[in-house]
Amino acid sequence: MTANGPDSPRGARWKLPTAEELYRMLPQYQISDIIGHGGMGAVFKGRQFKLKRDVAIKILCEHAGQSEEDAMIVSRFKQEAWTMAKFDHPSIVSVFDFGETDDGHFYLVMEYVNGTDIHEYIELYGGMLPQEVALAVMAQVLDALAYAHGHGIVHRDIKPANILINLEGRVKVTDFGLLKRFDQSESTVVAETERYTMGTPYFMAPELLNTKEKELVDHRVDLYAVGVMLYKMLTGDMPQGCFKMPSELNADLDPRVDDIVDKAMQANPDHRYDSAAMIRADLDQIEEQLIAKFKPAKDSARLVGL
């Protein structure tokens, strides 16, 4: 499906520019490849001439409609830009610029991550990640979430496709397009009432699917998604229905991972972890034992020149 194709949910009301058109709108950037696209916009790879650095340019399709839904999409795009611009964390994609072209396209210029997303990364590994790799990835995601939650922001769309990893193994959380602010003193979301269910099926906490509870969600919806993502990375499957625990599907996994997944994915948010830091602490205990298990003894270390 392309943004301009007949299957696009916006059809003729939203128009995506070509790379050539985008260069004419933003001549300070050399536009090369389109990285990804959907019904509301696309991300292009570009190069900033003056600073000689690669960037990712997220462009919202031209706003040609005046409906309430159209206005909400533009509002969310602006909110994403303003919020991400304030973030300063090594595991969250940095924002460099934001604006609107003379042609009516809103754009967001971000750091370019030379690598892939975790969805593709899992496929490169054959459908699932080794335990030590999955835990290392998730540790960085949790650090990013702890930072965002500490600033009163709920991501609401944590999933492998929204987590990037560069060639050095550094993880970057991106796409805060569905973010919500929440009052940390009350741990409830503070936002406008939404008529549409936002998020990605399977990764959405039950309260996000319940209209009566949707306005009462907090940062724990992200922690639910963490549990789903961890399960997916370790098993290659999605936890649907009455699913088996990770170690039941892969005997090489530490059984304590089961407890982490189970607690993160509790249907009742009051039974989940209270914070990303708490999940990180439990993961660290497993990682520390993995390191200790494979750490060479002094004599063997000398033999290999360490």
C-alpha positions as CSV (number, residue, x, y, z in Angstrom):
1,M,0.0,0.0,0.0
2,T,1.4,3.4,-0.9
3,A,0.4,6.7,0.6
4,N,-1.1,7.9,-2.7
5,G,-2.6,4.6,-3.9
6,P,-6.3,3.7,-4.0
7,D,-6.0,1.7,-0.8
8,S,-4.8,4.7,1.1
9,P,-7.2,5.6,3.9
10,R,-6.9,9.3,3.0
11,G,-7.1,8.9,-0.8
12,A,-7.1,12.2,-2.7
13,R,-7.3,14.3,0.5
14,W,-3.7,13.6,1.4
15,K,-0.8,13.8,-1.0
16,L,2.7,12.6,-0.4
17,P,5.5,14.5,-2.1
18,T,8.1,12.7,-4.2
19,A,11.8,13.0,-3.2
20,E,12.3,15.6,-5.9
21,E,9.4,17.6,-4.7
22,L,10.6,17.4,-1.1
23,Y,14.0,18.7,-2.2
24,R,12.4,21.7,-3.7
25,M,10.6,22.3,-0.5
26,L,13.6,21.8,1.7
27,P,16.7,22.8,-0.4
28,Q,19.0,22.7,2.6
29,Y,18.8,18.9,2.5
30,Q,19.8,16.5,-0.2
31,I,17.0,13.9,-0.4
32,S,18.0,10.4,-1.3
33,D,15.9,7.4,-0.4
34,I,12.4,6.9,1.1
35,I,12.9,4.8,4.3
36,G,9.2,4.0,5.0
37,H,5.7,5.2,4.3
38,G,2.1,4.8,5.2
39,G,-1.3,6.3,4.8
40,M,-0.5,9.6,6.5
41,G,3.1,10.3,5.6
42,A,6.6,9.0,5.0
43,V,10.2,9.1,6.2
44,F,13.0,10.0,3.8
45,K,16.7,9.8,4.2
46,G,18.4,13.1,3.6
47,R,21.7,14.9,4.1
48,Q,22.1,18.3,5.7
49,F,24.5,20.2,3.5
50,K,25.9,22.7,6.0
51,L,26.6,20.2,8.8
52,K,27.4,17.3,6.4
53,R,25.3,14.8,8.4
54,D,22.7,12.3,7.4
55,V,19.2,12.9,8.7
56,A,15.8,11.3,8.6
57,I,13.0,13.6,7.5
58,K,9.5,12.6,8.5
59,I,6.9,14.3,6.3
60,L,3.2,14.5,6.9
61,C,1.1,14.3,3.8
62,E,-0.4,17.6,2.6
63,H,-3.3,18.6,4.7
64,A,-6.1,19.1,2.3
65,G,-9.1,18.2,4.5
66,Q,-10.7,20.1,7.3
67,S,-12.3,17.3,9.3
68,E,-11.9,16.7,13.0
69,E,-9.8,13.7,12.3
70,D,-7.5,15.6,10.0
71,A,-7.0,18.3,12.6
72,M,-6.2,15.6,15.2
73,I,-3.5,14.1,12.9
74,V,-1.8,17.5,12.4
75,S,-2.1,18.2,16.2
76,R,-0.4,14.9,17.0
77,F,2.4,15.5,14.6
78,K,3.1,18.9,16.2
79,Q,2.9,17.3,19.7
80,E,5.4,14.6,18.6
81,A,7.9,17.2,17.3
82,W,7.6,19.5,20.3
83,T,7.9,16.7,22.8
84,M,10.8,14.8,21.2
85,A,12.7,18.1,20.8
86,K,12.8,18.4,24.6
87,F,14.1,14.9,25.1
88,D,17.8,14.3,25.7
89,H,18.5,10.6,26.0
90,P,20.9,8.3,24.2
91,S,18.2,5.7,23.5
92,I,15.6,8.1,22.1
93,V,15.9,9.5,18.5
94,S,17.0,13.1,18.6
95,V,15.0,15.9,16.8
96,F,16.9,18.6,14.9
97,D,14.2,20.7,13.2
98,F,10.5,21.0,12.6
99,G,8.3,23.2,10.4
100,E,5.8,23.5,7.6
101,T,6.7,24.0,4.0
102,D,5.1,26.6,1.7
103,D,3.2,23.7,0.1
104,G,1.5,22.8,3.4
105,H,3.6,19.8,4.4
106,F,4.6,19.5,8.0
107,Y,8.1,18.0,8.4
108,L,10.2,16.7,11.3
109,V,14.0,16.3,10.9
110,M,15.6,13.7,13.1
111,E,18.9,11.9,13.5
112,Y,19.4,9.1,11.0
113,V,20.0,5.7,12.6
114,N,22.3,3.7,10.3
115,G,20.9,0.2,10.9
116,T,17.4,-1.4,11.1
117,D,14.4,-1.7,13.3
118,I,14.0,-4.6,15.8
119,H,11.2,-6.1,13.6
120,E,13.7,-6.6,10.8
121,Y,16.4,-7.4,13.3
122,I,14.4,-10.4,14.6
123,E,14.0,-11.6,11.0
124,L,17.7,-11.3,10.4
125,Y,18.3,-13.6,13.3
126,G,15.9,-16.2,11.9
127,G,12.7,-15.3,13.7
128,M,13.9,-14.9,17.3
129,L,16.8,-13.3,19.2
130,P,19.3,-15.0,21.5
131,Q,18.4,-14.4,25.1
132,E,21.5,-12.1,25.8
133,V,20.7,-10.0,22.7
134,A,17.0,-9.7,23.5
135,L,17.8,-8.6,27.1
136,A,20.4,-6.1,26.0
137,V,17.9,-4.5,23.5
138,M,15.1,-4.4,26.1
139,A,17.4,-2.9,28.7
140,Q,18.0,0.1,26.5
141,V,14.3,0.4,25.6
142,L,13.4,0.4,29.3
143,D,16.0,3.1,30.0
144,A,14.3,5.2,27.3
145,L,10.9,4.6,28.8
146,A,12.0,5.4,32.3
147,Y,13.2,8.7,31.0
148,A,10.0,9.4,29.0
149,H,7.8,8.4,31.9
150,G,9.8,10.5,34.2
151,H,8.9,13.5,32.0
152,G,5.2,12.6,32.1
153,I,5.1,11.0,28.6
154,V,3.5,7.7,27.7
155,H,4.6,6.4,24.3
156,R,1.6,4.1,23.7
157,D,3.0,2.3,20.6
158,I,6.0,0.3,21.8
159,K,6.6,-2.5,19.3
160,P,9.6,-3.9,17.4
161,A,9.0,-1.7,14.4
162,N,9.3,1.5,16.5
163,I,12.7,0.5,18.0
164,L,15.7,1.1,15.9
165,I,19.2,-0.4,16.3
166,N,22.4,0.9,14.7
167,L,25.4,-0.9,13.5
168,E,27.1,-0.5,17.0
169,G,24.1,-2.1,18.8
170,R,22.8,1.2,20.2
171,V,19.0,1.1,20.5
172,K,16.8,4.1,19.7
173,V,13.1,4.5,20.5
174,T,11.3,6.4,17.8
175,D,7.8,7.3,16.6
176,F,6.1,9.2,19.5
177,G,3.1,10.0,17.3
178,L,0.7,8.4,19.8
179,L,2.2,9.9,22.9
180,K,0.1,11.1,25.8
181,R,1.0,13.2,28.8
182,F,0.0,12.0,32.2
183,D,-0.2,13.5,35.6
184,Q,2.5,11.7,37.6
185,S,0.9,12.7,40.9
186,E,-2.3,10.9,39.9
187,S,-0.8,8.5,37.3
188,T,-3.6,9.2,34.9
189,V,-3.5,10.5,31.3
190,V,-4.4,14.1,30.8
191,A,-5.6,14.6,27.3
192,E,-8.6,15.1,25.0
193,T,-11.2,12.4,24.6
194,E,-10.5,10.3,21.6
195,R,-13.0,8.7,19.4
196,Y,-10.5,6.3,17.8
197,T,-8.6,3.4,19.2
198,M,-4.9,4.2,19.0
199,G,-2.0,1.7,18.9
200,T,-1.0,-1.6,17.4
201,P,-3.1,-4.8,18.0
202,Y,-1.3,-7.4,20.2
203,F,0.9,-4.8,21.8
204,M,-2.1,-2.8,23.2
205,A,-2.9,-3.2,26.9
206,P,-6.5,-4.2,27.6
207,E,-7.4,-0.8,29.1
208,L,-6.6,0.8,25.7
209,L,-9.3,-1.3,24.1
210,N,-11.9,-0.5,26.7
211,T,-13.7,2.8,25.9
212,K,-14.7,3.4,29.5
213,E,-11.1,2.9,30.7
214,K,-9.2,4.6,27.8
215,E,-9.0,8.0,29.5
216,L,-7.6,6.4,32.7
217,V,-4.5,4.7,31.2
218,D,-1.0,5.6,32.4
219,H,2.6,4.6,31.7
220,R,1.8,1.0,32.5
221,V,0.4,0.5,29.0
222,D,4.0,0.8,27.8
223,L,5.1,-1.8,30.3
224,Y,2.5,-4.2,29.0
225,A,3.9,-3.7,25.4
226,V,7.4,-4.4,26.8
227,G,6.2,-7.8,28.0
228,V,4.7,-8.5,24.5
229,M,7.8,-7.4,22.7
230,L,10.1,-9.4,25.0
231,Y,8.0,-12.5,24.4
232,K,8.2,-11.9,20.6
233,M,12.0,-11.4,20.7
234,L,12.6,-14.6,22.7
235,T,10.1,-17.0,21.1
236,G,9.3,-15.6,17.6
237,D,5.6,-15.9,18.5
238,M,3.0,-13.5,19.7
239,P,1.4,-14.1,23.1
240,Q,-2.2,-14.7,22.1
241,G,-5.0,-16.4,24.0
242,C,-3.8,-19.0,26.5
243,F,-0.2,-18.9,25.5
244,K,2.8,-20.8,26.9
245,M,5.6,-19.1,28.8
246,P,8.9,-18.4,26.9
247,S,10.9,-21.1,28.6
248,E,8.2,-23.6,27.7
249,L,8.9,-22.9,24.1
250,N,12.6,-22.5,24.4
251,A,14.3,-24.6,27.2
252,D,17.5,-22.6,26.9
253,L,15.8,-19.5,28.3
254,D,16.2,-18.5,32.0
255,P,12.8,-19.3,33.6
256,R,12.9,-16.0,35.4
257,V,12.1,-14.4,32.0
258,D,8.7,-16.1,32.3
259,D,8.0,-14.2,35.6
260,I,9.0,-10.9,33.9
261,V,6.7,-11.4,30.9
262,D,3.8,-12.6,33.1
263,K,4.0,-9.6,35.4
264,A,4.4,-7.1,32.6
265,M,1.4,-8.5,30.8
266,Q,-1.1,-8.7,33.6
267,A,-4.6,-7.6,32.4
268,N,-5.1,-5.5,35.5
269,P,-2.5,-2.7,35.4
270,D,-2.4,-2.7,39.2
271,H,-0.9,-6.1,39.0
272,R,1.9,-5.1,36.6
273,Y,5.2,-3.6,37.3
274,D,5.0,0.0,38.6
275,S,7.9,1.3,36.5
276,A,10.3,0.6,33.7
277,A,13.1,0.7,36.2
278,M,11.6,-2.2,38.1
279,I,11.6,-4.4,34.9
280,R,15.1,-3.3,34.2
281,A,16.3,-4.3,37.6
282,D,14.8,-7.8,37.1
283,L,16.5,-8.1,33.7
284,D,19.8,-7.0,35.2
285,Q,19.8,-9.9,37.6
286,I,19.5,-12.3,34.7
287,E,22.1,-10.5,32.6
288,E,24.6,-10.4,35.5
289,Q,24.4,-14.2,35.9
290,L,24.9,-14.6,32.1
291,I,28.1,-12.5,32.3
292,A,29.3,-14.4,35.3
293,K,28.6,-17.7,33.6
294,F,30.6,-16.9,30.5
295,K,33.4,-14.8,32.1
296,P,36.7,-16.6,31.6
297,A,38.8,-17.6,34.6
298,K,42.1,-15.7,35.1
299,D,44.3,-18.5,33.7
300,S,42.2,-19.0,30.6
301,A,42.1,-15.3,30.1
302,R,45.9,-15.2,30.1
303,L,45.9,-18.0,27.5
304,V,43.8,-16.0,25.0
305,G,45.8,-12.8,25.6
306,L,43.2,-10.9,27.7
